[in-house]
Amino acid sequence: MPDSLLESELFGHTRGSFTDAYRDKRGWLEQAHGGTIFMDEVGEMSVRMQAILLRFLENGEIQRVGSDRMHTKVDVRVVAATNRNLLELIAAKAFREDLFYRLNVVHVAIPPLRERKEDIPVLFHHFIHSCSEQHRVQPPTVLEETMARILSYDWPGNVRELKNVAERLVIRARSGVIPPTDLPREILGRWSKPELAASQPIRVTPDMLFERMTIGGEPFWLVVYDPFMSRDLTRQDLRAIIKQGLEQTRGSYKVLLQLFNLQPEDYKRFLNFLRKYDCHMPFQQFRVVPVRADSVRQFPDRLIAG
């Protein structure tokens, strides 16, 4: 936020002080009189704005932008937060030392989520229930193996990332249970305890991957191609997925492209990949395969007449 805009929002402005200032406006600090104002990411504030904020913290006086005198005096509790190391910024002359000590009355240090793993189950179950209530569904059951993988992840995005993952799992839960295979790829692939992965291996079946594409909307390149190239999937698995898709589309590779969430320009690359690994199947054998009723209900717009 530019300094001029931030100063106007914090302290308010007078009519005519700048373009579009058609009336006097009270700032956030004035509106918070007798209460509390929370300033997030205070470490991103410019040195100029730091000086203006320091002056306010010293005397509580409000001088609106465009005014040449004090407008009023307020009593406000200021709570500031940052993810930056302010002592390092002070050493680099990017943050005022006097402002730091003015703000640092009661210091609450919140360690990253990876350093307080005991909070993860409580937070995760809270987010599962709140997201289920928001989307009006029954809260799914979290398997012990799923929670073990969640606890083994480092969570670089901290609580926000945990909340987003919980919401994604609630939306995608189909059977009322969250198995480990429903977890995002970054959680399944990154471990702080490698021995856990070895002791609790998960067998990902072609049916699971097929559902991730056709129901979950994930693209073939991510769900099938990457694991196949890293040798996590066998050629037999790949052929099973392609066969299942061709049964749905009655042998149409162009419709299969849509079923696997690929773009039309991927058609040539997709066929070349299948031919290279001997997974390209003649379409004729699928033209006579009857289409299952449940397939028609799930993918009515992805089937062709013949």
BAKOLLO-897739 format. One record per residue (C-alpha): residue in three letters; x, z, y. Coordinates in Angstrom, 2 decimals. Layout:
N
   type        xx        zz        yy
    ALA         X         Z         Y
...
This chain:
306
   type        xx        zz        yy
    MET      0.00      0.00      0.00
    PRO      1.48     -0.96      3.38
    ASP      2.46      1.92      5.66
    SER     -0.07      0.97      8.33
    LEU     -2.94      0.95      5.84
    LEU     -1.83      4.16      4.12
    GLU     -1.49      5.95      7.45
    SER     -4.97      4.81      8.47
    GLU     -6.48      5.95      5.16
    LEU     -4.78      9.36      5.31
    PHE     -5.23     10.19      8.98
    GLY     -8.03      7.88     10.09
    HIS     -8.02      5.57     13.13
    THR     -9.70      5.11     16.48
    ARG    -11.87      2.22     17.56
    GLY     -9.85     -0.78     18.73
    SER     -6.54      0.50     17.33
    PHE     -6.10     -2.71     15.32
    THR     -8.02     -5.82     14.26
    ASP    -11.34     -5.01     12.54
    ALA    -11.23     -1.38     13.76
    TYR    -14.77     -1.53     15.17
    ARG    -15.39      2.22     15.05
    ASP    -13.64      5.53     14.68
    LYS    -12.90      6.46     11.08
    ARG    -12.12      9.81      9.49
    GLY     -9.14      9.82      7.13
    TRP     -8.90     11.35      3.67
    LEU     -7.09     14.45      4.95
    GLU     -9.81     15.15      7.49
    GLN    -12.52     14.63      4.87
    ALA    -10.73     17.08      2.55
    HIS    -10.84     19.92      5.10
    GLY    -11.36     23.19      3.24
    GLY    -10.62     21.56     -0.10
    THR     -7.92     19.74     -2.06
    ILE     -6.45     16.25     -1.87
    PHE     -4.50     14.74     -4.79
    MET     -1.69     12.28     -4.00
    ASP     -0.53     10.35     -7.03
    GLU      2.85      8.58     -7.22
    VAL      4.10     10.29     -4.07
    GLY      7.62      9.14     -4.97
    GLU      6.64      5.56     -4.03
    MET      5.97      6.50     -0.40
    SER      8.24      4.97      2.23
    VAL     10.64      7.15      4.21
    ARG      8.57      6.60      7.36
    MET      5.39      7.82      5.68
    GLN      7.30     10.75      4.22
    ALA      8.16     11.88      7.75
    ILE      4.53     11.57      8.87
    LEU      3.32     13.53      5.83
    LEU      5.98     16.21      6.39
    ARG      4.79     16.69      9.96
    PHE      1.22     17.16      8.76
    LEU      2.25     19.66      6.08
    GLU      4.08     21.72      8.70
    ASN      1.22     22.08     11.20
    GLY     -1.96     20.64      9.63
    GLU     -2.60     18.49     12.70
    ILE     -4.42     15.15     12.45
    GLN     -3.50     12.38     14.86
    ARG     -5.48      9.25     14.14
    VAL     -3.86      5.83     14.25
    GLY     -4.26      4.42     17.77
    SER     -4.62      7.83     19.41
    ASP     -2.03      9.45     21.68
    ARG     -3.12     13.03     21.05
    MET     -4.03     15.42     18.26
    HIS     -7.59     14.92     17.08
    THR     -8.15     18.04     15.00
    LYS     -6.49     20.58     12.74
    VAL     -7.42     20.91      9.08
    ASP     -6.76     23.26      6.19
    VAL     -6.08     21.20      3.05
    ARG     -4.42     22.00     -0.25
    VAL     -2.13     19.12     -1.29
    VAL     -1.45     18.39     -4.95
    ALA      1.20     15.69     -5.44
    ALA      2.31     13.95     -8.62
    THR      5.01     11.45     -9.54
    ASN      6.70     10.01    -12.60
    ARG      9.95      9.55    -10.67
    ASN     12.88     11.96    -10.60
    LEU     12.71     13.10     -6.99
    LEU     16.11     14.78     -7.10
    GLU     17.66     11.44     -8.01
    LEU     15.74      9.77     -5.17
    ILE     17.01     12.44     -2.77
    ALA     20.59     11.73     -3.86
    ALA     19.96      8.03     -3.26
    LYS     18.52      8.76      0.23
    ALA     15.15      7.35     -0.87
    PHE     13.20     10.62     -0.62
    ARG     13.40     13.32      2.05
    GLU     14.85     16.58      0.81
    ASP     12.81     18.66      3.29
    LEU      9.57     17.02      2.09
    PHE     10.52     17.74     -1.52
    TYR     10.95     21.46     -0.85
    ARG      7.78     21.50      1.26
    LEU      5.77     20.08     -1.63
    ASN      7.59     21.96     -4.38
    VAL      5.73     25.27     -4.04
    VAL      4.23     25.42     -7.54
    HIS      6.00     23.01     -9.86
    VAL      4.20     21.94    -13.04
    ALA      6.36     19.73    -15.28
    ILE      4.35     17.76    -17.85
    PRO      6.60     16.49    -20.66
    PRO      5.92     13.06    -22.20
    LEU      3.53     12.91    -25.13
    ARG      6.35     12.33    -27.63
    GLU      7.70     15.79    -26.77
    ARG      4.39     17.56    -27.38
    LYS      3.13     16.03    -30.59
    GLU      0.87     19.02    -31.23
    ASP     -1.40     17.78    -28.39
    ILE     -1.93     14.35    -29.93
    PRO     -4.62     15.21    -32.55
    VAL     -6.66     17.20    -30.03
    LEU     -6.47     14.48    -27.38
    PHE     -7.07     11.65    -29.86
    HIS    -10.21     13.23    -31.34
    HIS    -11.48     13.97    -27.83
    PHE    -11.05     10.32    -26.84
    ILE    -12.65      9.13    -30.10
    HIS    -15.77     11.19    -29.42
    SER    -15.99     10.36    -25.71
    CYS    -15.54      6.61    -26.35
    SER    -18.10      6.72    -29.17
    GLU    -20.58      8.36    -26.82
    GLN    -19.81      5.77    -24.14
    HIS    -20.38      2.84    -26.54
    ARG    -23.33      4.58    -28.26
    VAL    -21.91      4.58    -31.77
    GLN    -21.21      7.26    -34.33
    PRO    -17.66      8.68    -34.07
    PRO    -15.58      7.18    -36.91
    THR    -13.61      9.35    -39.31
    VAL     -9.82      9.33    -38.85
    LEU     -7.98      9.31    -42.18
    GLU     -5.05     11.68    -42.66
    GLU     -2.70      8.74    -43.23
    THR     -3.90      7.18    -39.98
    MET     -3.21     10.39    -38.07
    ALA      0.24     10.62    -39.69
    ARG      1.12      7.20    -38.29
    ILE     -0.28      8.12    -34.88
    LEU      1.89     11.24    -34.84
    SER      4.97      9.22    -35.79
    TYR      4.62      6.87    -32.82
    ASP      6.60      7.60    -29.62
    TRP      3.73      6.75    -27.20
    PRO      5.72      5.28    -24.31
    GLY      2.47      4.87    -22.38
    ASN      1.64      8.58    -22.86
    VAL     -1.98      9.76    -22.62
    ARG     -3.28      6.54    -21.07
    GLU     -1.99      4.54    -24.02
    LEU     -3.50      7.04    -26.47
    LYS     -6.89      6.75    -24.78
    ASN     -6.80      2.94    -24.82
    VAL     -5.92      2.89    -28.53
    ALA     -8.75      5.32    -29.31
    GLU    -11.27      3.14    -27.48
    ARG    -10.03      0.00    -29.25
    LEU    -10.39      1.68    -32.64
    VAL    -13.92      2.88    -31.84
    ILE    -15.00     -0.61    -30.82
    ARG    -13.48     -2.24    -33.91
    ALA    -14.56      0.39    -36.45
    ARG    -16.94     -1.28    -38.89
    SER    -17.22      1.10    -41.81
    GLY    -17.23      4.43    -39.98
    VAL    -13.62      5.06    -41.06
    ILE    -10.34      4.28    -39.27
    PRO     -7.72      3.23    -41.84
    PRO     -4.04      2.82    -40.89
    THR     -4.41     -0.96    -41.01
    ASP     -6.71     -0.82    -37.96
    LEU     -3.91      0.61    -35.80
    PRO     -2.21     -1.73    -33.31
    ARG      0.85     -3.57    -34.53
    GLU      3.22     -1.67    -32.26
    ILE      2.21      1.64    -33.88
    LEU      2.59      0.30    -37.41
    GLY      5.97     -1.23    -36.60
    ARG      7.69      1.54    -34.60
    TRP      8.58      4.83    -36.26
    SER     10.28      8.01    -35.21
    LYS     10.32      9.07    -38.90
    PRO     11.24      6.05    -41.04
    GLU     10.99      8.05    -44.26
    LEU      7.25      8.42    -43.70
    ALA      6.74      4.67    -43.86
    ALA      8.68      4.48    -47.10
    SER      6.75      7.31    -48.70
    GLN      3.33      6.02    -47.62
    PRO      3.39      2.21    -47.84
    ILE      0.30      0.26    -46.90
    ARG     -0.67     -2.87    -48.79
    VAL     -2.18     -5.29    -46.31
    THR     -4.47     -7.67    -48.21
    PRO     -5.42    -11.26    -47.24
    ASP     -9.02    -10.07    -46.80
    MET     -7.91     -7.53    -44.18
    LEU     -6.01    -10.18    -42.23
    PHE     -8.90    -12.62    -42.52
    GLU    -11.25    -10.03    -41.00
    ARG     -8.83     -9.31    -38.18
    MET     -9.08    -12.96    -37.17
    THR    -12.74    -13.72    -37.84
    ILE    -14.19    -10.36    -36.77
    GLY    -11.49     -8.84    -34.60
    GLY    -10.77    -12.07    -32.73
    GLU     -6.99    -11.91    -33.17
    PRO     -5.05    -15.22    -33.34
    PHE     -3.51    -16.66    -36.50
    TRP      0.00    -16.76    -34.99
    LEU     -0.02    -12.98    -34.52
    VAL     -1.94    -11.87    -37.61
    VAL     -0.58    -14.25    -40.26
    TYR      2.28    -16.38    -38.96
    ASP      4.53    -13.56    -37.69
    PRO      4.24    -11.38    -40.84
    PHE      4.76    -14.46    -43.03
    MET      7.92    -15.51    -41.19
    SER      9.26    -11.95    -41.42
    ARG      8.50    -12.03    -45.18
    ASP      5.86     -9.31    -45.05
    LEU      3.38    -11.83    -46.48
    THR      3.90    -13.99    -49.54
    ARG      3.06    -17.65    -49.91
    GLN      0.29    -16.61    -52.27
    ASP     -1.20    -14.41    -49.51
    LEU     -1.05    -17.28    -47.05
    ARG     -2.76    -19.67    -49.48
    ALA     -5.49    -17.09    -50.13
    ILE     -6.20    -16.77    -46.39
    ILE     -6.29    -20.55    -45.87
    LYS     -8.51    -21.00    -48.91
    GLN    -10.95    -18.39    -47.68
    GLY    -11.07    -20.08    -44.29
    LEU    -11.63    -23.56    -45.74
    GLU    -14.49    -22.20    -47.84
    GLN    -16.09    -21.00    -44.61
    THR    -15.59    -24.33    -42.83
    ARG    -16.27    -26.58    -45.87
    GLY    -12.80    -28.04    -45.74
    SER    -12.63    -28.76    -42.00
    TYR     -9.20    -27.90    -40.59
    LYS    -10.41    -28.49    -37.05
    VAL    -13.15    -25.89    -37.44
    LEU    -10.62    -23.66    -39.18
    LEU     -8.57    -23.79    -35.99
    GLN    -11.49    -22.27    -34.11
    LEU    -12.17    -19.74    -36.86
    PHE     -8.56    -18.52    -36.61
    ASN     -8.72    -18.26    -32.80
    LEU     -6.28    -21.10    -32.12
    GLN     -6.29    -23.65    -29.31
    PRO     -6.93    -27.37    -29.92
    GLU     -3.34    -28.16    -28.95
    ASP     -2.18    -25.96    -31.88
    TYR     -3.70    -28.34    -34.43
    LYS     -0.58    -30.36    -35.19
    ARG      1.68    -27.31    -35.28
    PHE     -0.77    -25.51    -37.57
    LEU     -0.91    -28.38    -40.10
    ASN      2.86    -28.88    -40.04
    PHE      3.34    -25.19    -40.77
    LEU      0.99    -25.34    -43.76
    ARG      2.62    -28.49    -45.14
    LYS      6.11    -27.08    -44.73
    TYR      5.30    -24.08    -46.93
    ASP      3.10    -25.97    -49.39
    CYS     -0.11    -24.27    -48.25
    HIS     -1.96    -27.37    -47.07
    MET     -4.90    -27.89    -49.44
    PRO     -6.95    -31.08    -49.87
    PHE    -10.22    -30.67    -47.99
    GLN    -12.28    -32.56    -50.60
    GLN    -12.44    -29.63    -53.02
    PHE    -14.13    -27.47    -50.41
    ARG    -16.85    -29.92    -49.39
    VAL    -18.86    -29.09    -52.50
    VAL    -18.42    -25.33    -52.28
    PRO    -21.75    -23.73    -51.36
    VAL    -21.68    -21.74    -48.17
    ARG    -22.44    -18.06    -48.63
    ALA    -25.44    -16.68    -46.75
    ASP    -23.43    -13.87    -45.17
    SER    -20.93    -16.41    -43.87
    VAL    -23.70    -18.32    -42.11
    ARG    -24.89    -15.14    -40.45
    GLN    -21.41    -14.18    -39.26
    PHE    -20.12    -17.57    -38.14
    PRO    -23.13    -19.83    -37.43
    ASP    -21.35    -21.67    -34.64
    ARG    -18.18    -22.27    -36.67
    LEU    -19.68    -24.19    -39.59
    ILE    -20.19    -27.91    -39.88
    ALA    -22.76    -29.87    -41.80
    GLY    -20.31    -31.63    -44.05
